[in-house]
Amino acid sequence: MTNAKPCPECGQKNLFVTTTNSGGGYGPMLLPKLSGFFTTAKFEVVVCADCGLTRFFASTEARNRLATTSNWRHL
C-alpha cells in the first residue's frame, strides 16, 4: 500500500485500513482483468476516522497486471 499517512484532506493520522474484493457478484468489477483465474483483484481501503475521507488502493498483484492487459491503457 502507498504511504497513506497523514490524511490528505485533514492532515490527521487517525486512519483505519481493511482489504476487500474489487467487485463481482451483483456489483461492478472495479479492477477488470487484473485478477487471477479463481480470484478477484483486491483493494486496501483506508478511512480517516476524523474527516471520513475514504481511499482505495489496488493491491500489488492487480497493479502488476496493468501493463499486460488490453483492458487498461496508460495515460
C-alpha positions, 0 to 999 in steps of 0.5 A: 500500500502507498504511504497513506499517512497523514490524511490528505484532506485533514492532515490527521493520522487517525486512519483505519485500513481493511482489504476487500474484493474489487467487485463481482457478484451483483456489483461492478468489477472495479479492477477488470482483468487484473485478477487471477483465474479463481480470484478477484483483484483486491483493494486496501481501503483506508478511512480517516476516522476524523474527516471520513475521507475514504481511499482505495488502493489496488493491491500489488498483484492487480497493479502488476497486471496493468501493463499486460492487459488490453483492458487498461491503457496508460495515460 
